[in-house]
Amino acid sequence: MSTEKQNAPQPAPEPAFFDNPAIDNLIAVTLELGAELWVQRERMRVVEALLAEKGVVTQELIEQYMPSEEMQARSKTERDAFVQRVFGAFARETVKATPDA
């Protein structure tokens, strides 16, 4: 192995929270999908606002859009509810599927 390869930064290991790596992977997928879905919802909100305000949408207008304070507050409330609905199960107390005999 060359010295360059030995000195090159190594990727950090993925965090492991459970004994079964498949569970960690499923949680990672769930988090990524939730994040992507929220980004799409926010972008759609901007597209709808631009259509209502200007009757036209361009990529430039989307990127430059600055939401009103009211829209920001509504977005925060909706985001908090979204997080609770989608990720709330992670915070629930676990219950055994079958009671101890």
GUNU-731719 format. One record per residue (C-alpha): residue number from 1; residue in three letters; x, y, z. Coordinates in Angstrom, 1 decimal. Example, Ala and Ser with C-alpha at 12.3 -4.5 7.8 and 13.67 -1.06 7.14 Angstrom:
2
<rec><num>1</num><residuo>ALA</residuo><c1>12.3</c1><c2>-4.5</c2><c3>7.8</c3></rec>
<rec><num>2</num><residuo>SER</residuo><c1>13.7</c1><c2>-1.1</c2><c3>7.1</c3></rec>
REM end
This chain:
101
<rec><num>1</num><residuo>MET</residuo><c1>0.0</c1><c2>0.0</c2><c3>0.0</c3></rec>
<rec><num>2</num><residuo>SER</residuo><c1>1.4</c1><c2>3.4</c2><c3>-0.9</c3></rec>
<rec><num>3</num><residuo>THR</residuo><c1>2.0</c1><c2>6.1</c2><c3>1.6</c3></rec>
<rec><num>4</num><residuo>GLU</residuo><c1>-0.6</c1><c2>8.3</c2><c3>-0.1</c3></rec>
<rec><num>5</num><residuo>LYS</residuo><c1>-3.3</c1><c2>5.7</c2><c3>0.5</c3></rec>
<rec><num>6</num><residuo>GLN</residuo><c1>-2.2</c1><c2>5.2</c2><c3>4.1</c3></rec>
<rec><num>7</num><residuo>ASN</residuo><c1>-2.4</c1><c2>8.9</c2><c3>4.8</c3></rec>
<rec><num>8</num><residuo>ALA</residuo><c1>-5.6</c1><c2>9.5</c2><c3>2.9</c3></rec>
<rec><num>9</num><residuo>PRO</residuo><c1>-8.6</c1><c2>10.3</c2><c3>5.1</c3></rec>
<rec><num>10</num><residuo>GLN</residuo><c1>-10.8</c1><c2>7.3</c2><c3>5.7</c3></rec>
<rec><num>11</num><residuo>PRO</residuo><c1>-14.5</c1><c2>7.5</c2><c3>5.6</c3></rec>
<rec><num>12</num><residuo>ALA</residuo><c1>-16.1</c1><c2>7.5</c2><c3>9.0</c3></rec>
<rec><num>13</num><residuo>PRO</residuo><c1>-18.0</c1><c2>4.4</c2><c3>9.9</c3></rec>
<rec><num>14</num><residuo>GLU</residuo><c1>-21.8</c1><c2>4.6</c2><c3>9.8</c3></rec>
<rec><num>15</num><residuo>PRO</residuo><c1>-23.3</c1><c2>5.0</c2><c3>13.3</c3></rec>
<rec><num>16</num><residuo>ALA</residuo><c1>-24.7</c1><c2>1.8</c2><c3>14.7</c3></rec>
<rec><num>17</num><residuo>PHE</residuo><c1>-27.5</c1><c2>2.0</c2><c3>17.2</c3></rec>
<rec><num>18</num><residuo>PHE</residuo><c1>-28.9</c1><c2>-1.5</c2><c3>16.9</c3></rec>
<rec><num>19</num><residuo>ASP</residuo><c1>-27.4</c1><c2>-5.0</c2><c3>16.8</c3></rec>
<rec><num>20</num><residuo>ASN</residuo><c1>-29.0</c1><c2>-5.6</c2><c3>13.4</c3></rec>
<rec><num>21</num><residuo>PRO</residuo><c1>-27.5</c1><c2>-3.3</c2><c3>10.8</c3></rec>
<rec><num>22</num><residuo>ALA</residuo><c1>-30.7</c1><c2>-3.6</c2><c3>8.7</c3></rec>
<rec><num>23</num><residuo>ILE</residuo><c1>-32.6</c1><c2>-1.7</c2><c3>11.4</c3></rec>
<rec><num>24</num><residuo>ASP</residuo><c1>-30.1</c1><c2>1.1</c2><c3>11.3</c3></rec>
<rec><num>25</num><residuo>ASN</residuo><c1>-30.4</c1><c2>1.1</c2><c3>7.5</c3></rec>
<rec><num>26</num><residuo>LEU</residuo><c1>-34.2</c1><c2>1.3</c2><c3>7.6</c3></rec>
<rec><num>27</num><residuo>ILE</residuo><c1>-34.0</c1><c2>4.2</c2><c3>10.0</c3></rec>
<rec><num>28</num><residuo>ALA</residuo><c1>-31.5</c1><c2>6.0</c2><c3>7.8</c3></rec>
<rec><num>29</num><residuo>VAL</residuo><c1>-33.8</c1><c2>5.5</c2><c3>4.8</c3></rec>
<rec><num>30</num><residuo>THR</residuo><c1>-36.9</c1><c2>6.7</c2><c3>6.7</c3></rec>
<rec><num>31</num><residuo>LEU</residuo><c1>-35.0</c1><c2>9.9</c2><c3>7.8</c3></rec>
<rec><num>32</num><residuo>GLU</residuo><c1>-33.8</c1><c2>10.6</c2><c3>4.3</c3></rec>
<rec><num>33</num><residuo>LEU</residuo><c1>-37.2</c1><c2>10.0</c2><c3>2.7</c3></rec>
<rec><num>34</num><residuo>GLY</residuo><c1>-38.8</c1><c2>12.3</c2><c3>5.3</c3></rec>
<rec><num>35</num><residuo>ALA</residuo><c1>-36.3</c1><c2>15.0</c2><c3>4.6</c3></rec>
<rec><num>36</num><residuo>GLU</residuo><c1>-36.8</c1><c2>14.7</c2><c3>0.9</c3></rec>
<rec><num>37</num><residuo>LEU</residuo><c1>-40.6</c1><c2>14.8</c2><c3>1.3</c3></rec>
<rec><num>38</num><residuo>TRP</residuo><c1>-40.4</c1><c2>17.9</c2><c3>3.4</c3></rec>
<rec><num>39</num><residuo>VAL</residuo><c1>-38.2</c1><c2>19.7</c2><c3>0.9</c3></rec>
<rec><num>40</num><residuo>GLN</residuo><c1>-40.6</c1><c2>18.8</c2><c3>-1.9</c3></rec>
<rec><num>41</num><residuo>ARG</residuo><c1>-43.6</c1><c2>20.2</c2><c3>0.2</c3></rec>
<rec><num>42</num><residuo>GLU</residuo><c1>-41.7</c1><c2>23.4</c2><c3>0.8</c3></rec>
<rec><num>43</num><residuo>ARG</residuo><c1>-40.8</c1><c2>23.8</c2><c3>-2.8</c3></rec>
<rec><num>44</num><residuo>MET</residuo><c1>-44.4</c1><c2>23.1</c2><c3>-3.8</c3></rec>
<rec><num>45</num><residuo>ARG</residuo><c1>-45.6</c1><c2>25.8</c2><c3>-1.4</c3></rec>
<rec><num>46</num><residuo>VAL</residuo><c1>-43.3</c1><c2>28.3</c2><c3>-3.1</c3></rec>
<rec><num>47</num><residuo>VAL</residuo><c1>-44.5</c1><c2>27.3</c2><c3>-6.5</c3></rec>
<rec><num>48</num><residuo>GLU</residuo><c1>-48.1</c1><c2>27.7</c2><c3>-5.5</c3></rec>
<rec><num>49</num><residuo>ALA</residuo><c1>-47.4</c1><c2>31.1</c2><c3>-3.9</c3></rec>
<rec><num>50</num><residuo>LEU</residuo><c1>-45.6</c1><c2>32.3</c2><c3>-7.0</c3></rec>
<rec><num>51</num><residuo>LEU</residuo><c1>-48.4</c1><c2>31.2</c2><c3>-9.2</c3></rec>
<rec><num>52</num><residuo>ALA</residuo><c1>-50.9</c1><c2>33.0</c2><c3>-7.0</c3></rec>
<rec><num>53</num><residuo>GLU</residuo><c1>-48.8</c1><c2>36.2</c2><c3>-6.9</c3></rec>
<rec><num>54</num><residuo>LYS</residuo><c1>-47.3</c1><c2>36.3</c2><c3>-10.4</c3></rec>
<rec><num>55</num><residuo>GLY</residuo><c1>-49.1</c1><c2>33.8</c2><c3>-12.5</c3></rec>
<rec><num>56</num><residuo>VAL</residuo><c1>-45.8</c1><c2>32.4</c2><c3>-13.6</c3></rec>
<rec><num>57</num><residuo>VAL</residuo><c1>-43.0</c1><c2>30.2</c2><c3>-12.1</c3></rec>
<rec><num>58</num><residuo>THR</residuo><c1>-39.4</c1><c2>30.0</c2><c3>-13.1</c3></rec>
<rec><num>59</num><residuo>GLN</residuo><c1>-36.5</c1><c2>28.3</c2><c3>-11.5</c3></rec>
<rec><num>60</num><residuo>GLU</residuo><c1>-34.9</c1><c2>31.7</c2><c3>-10.8</c3></rec>
<rec><num>61</num><residuo>LEU</residuo><c1>-38.1</c1><c2>33.0</c2><c3>-9.1</c3></rec>
<rec><num>62</num><residuo>ILE</residuo><c1>-38.3</c1><c2>29.8</c2><c3>-7.0</c3></rec>
<rec><num>63</num><residuo>GLU</residuo><c1>-34.7</c1><c2>30.2</c2><c3>-5.8</c3></rec>
<rec><num>64</num><residuo>GLN</residuo><c1>-35.1</c1><c2>33.9</c2><c3>-5.0</c3></rec>
<rec><num>65</num><residuo>TYR</residuo><c1>-38.5</c1><c2>33.6</c2><c3>-3.2</c3></rec>
<rec><num>66</num><residuo>MET</residuo><c1>-38.6</c1><c2>35.0</c2><c3>0.3</c3></rec>
<rec><num>67</num><residuo>PRO</residuo><c1>-41.7</c1><c2>33.8</c2><c3>2.3</c3></rec>
<rec><num>68</num><residuo>SER</residuo><c1>-43.6</c1><c2>36.2</c2><c3>4.4</c3></rec>
<rec><num>69</num><residuo>GLU</residuo><c1>-43.4</c1><c2>36.0</c2><c3>8.2</c3></rec>
<rec><num>70</num><residuo>GLU</residuo><c1>-46.9</c1><c2>34.5</c2><c3>8.1</c3></rec>
<rec><num>71</num><residuo>MET</residuo><c1>-45.9</c1><c2>31.8</c2><c3>5.6</c3></rec>
<rec><num>72</num><residuo>GLN</residuo><c1>-42.8</c1><c2>31.1</c2><c3>7.7</c3></rec>
<rec><num>73</num><residuo>ALA</residuo><c1>-44.8</c1><c2>30.6</c2><c3>10.8</c3></rec>
<rec><num>74</num><residuo>ARG</residuo><c1>-47.4</c1><c2>28.4</c2><c3>9.0</c3></rec>
<rec><num>75</num><residuo>SER</residuo><c1>-44.5</c1><c2>26.4</c2><c3>7.6</c3></rec>
<rec><num>76</num><residuo>LYS</residuo><c1>-43.0</c1><c2>25.9</c2><c3>11.0</c3></rec>
<rec><num>77</num><residuo>THR</residuo><c1>-46.3</c1><c2>24.7</c2><c3>12.5</c3></rec>
<rec><num>78</num><residuo>GLU</residuo><c1>-46.8</c1><c2>22.3</c2><c3>9.6</c3></rec>
<rec><num>79</num><residuo>ARG</residuo><c1>-43.2</c1><c2>21.1</c2><c3>9.8</c3></rec>
<rec><num>80</num><residuo>ASP</residuo><c1>-43.6</c1><c2>20.3</c2><c3>13.5</c3></rec>
<rec><num>81</num><residuo>ALA</residuo><c1>-46.8</c1><c2>18.4</c2><c3>12.9</c3></rec>
<rec><num>82</num><residuo>PHE</residuo><c1>-45.1</c1><c2>16.5</c2><c3>10.0</c3></rec>
<rec><num>83</num><residuo>VAL</residuo><c1>-42.2</c1><c2>15.5</c2><c3>12.1</c3></rec>
<rec><num>84</num><residuo>GLN</residuo><c1>-44.5</c1><c2>14.3</c2><c3>14.9</c3></rec>
<rec><num>85</num><residuo>ARG</residuo><c1>-46.6</c1><c2>12.3</c2><c3>12.4</c3></rec>
<rec><num>86</num><residuo>VAL</residuo><c1>-43.7</c1><c2>10.7</c2><c3>10.5</c3></rec>
<rec><num>87</num><residuo>PHE</residuo><c1>-41.1</c1><c2>10.3</c2><c3>13.2</c3></rec>
<rec><num>88</num><residuo>GLY</residuo><c1>-43.2</c1><c2>10.3</c2><c3>16.4</c3></rec>
<rec><num>89</num><residuo>ALA</residuo><c1>-43.0</c1><c2>6.5</c2><c3>16.4</c3></rec>
<rec><num>90</num><residuo>PHE</residuo><c1>-39.3</c1><c2>6.7</c2><c3>17.2</c3></rec>
<rec><num>91</num><residuo>ALA</residuo><c1>-40.1</c1><c2>8.4</c2><c3>20.5</c3></rec>
<rec><num>92</num><residuo>ARG</residuo><c1>-43.0</c1><c2>6.1</c2><c3>21.6</c3></rec>
<rec><num>93</num><residuo>GLU</residuo><c1>-42.5</c1><c2>3.8</c2><c3>24.5</c3></rec>
<rec><num>94</num><residuo>THR</residuo><c1>-42.0</c1><c2>0.3</c2><c3>23.4</c3></rec>
<rec><num>95</num><residuo>VAL</residuo><c1>-44.5</c1><c2>-2.4</c2><c3>24.4</c3></rec>
<rec><num>96</num><residuo>LYS</residuo><c1>-43.8</c1><c2>-6.1</c2><c3>24.3</c3></rec>
<rec><num>97</num><residuo>ALA</residuo><c1>-45.7</c1><c2>-7.9</c2><c3>21.6</c3></rec>
<rec><num>98</num><residuo>THR</residuo><c1>-46.5</c1><c2>-10.7</c2><c3>24.0</c3></rec>
<rec><num>99</num><residuo>PRO</residuo><c1>-46.8</c1><c2>-10.3</c2><c3>27.7</c3></rec>
<rec><num>100</num><residuo>ASP</residuo><c1>-44.5</c1><c2>-12.3</c2><c3>30.0</c3></rec>
<rec><num>101</num><residuo>ALA</residuo><c1>-46.0</c1><c2>-15.5</c2><c3>31.3</c3></rec>
REM end
